[in-house]
């Protein structure tokens, strides 16, 4: 019985890892397409952190990315995903790096 539980736990962990990899690949493609559409040069992409909300139960993943509009000054952006759905993308304004604009996709 304990062996069966360990096998089920291992399969669950592998399934979560697989879904996380799928989500990461989707986020990468989405950000690349977004940057190309907006005329931005993507410099770097990274997963910032995962969160779990309990009411309702949801797994939210935040990704960060760096981009440039002029090839010199790097700016920051973020992408928030709920499962395989993009919820929000935020980018800094190139004119004033202290402000950000965002596209809420809910």
Buried (B, 14 or more C-beta within 10 A) or exposed (E): EEEEEEEEEEEEEEEEEEEBEEBBEBBBEBBBEBBEEEEBEBBEBEBEEEEEEEEEEEBBBBBBBBBBBEEEEBBBBBBBBBBEEBBBBBBBEEEEEEEBEEEEEE
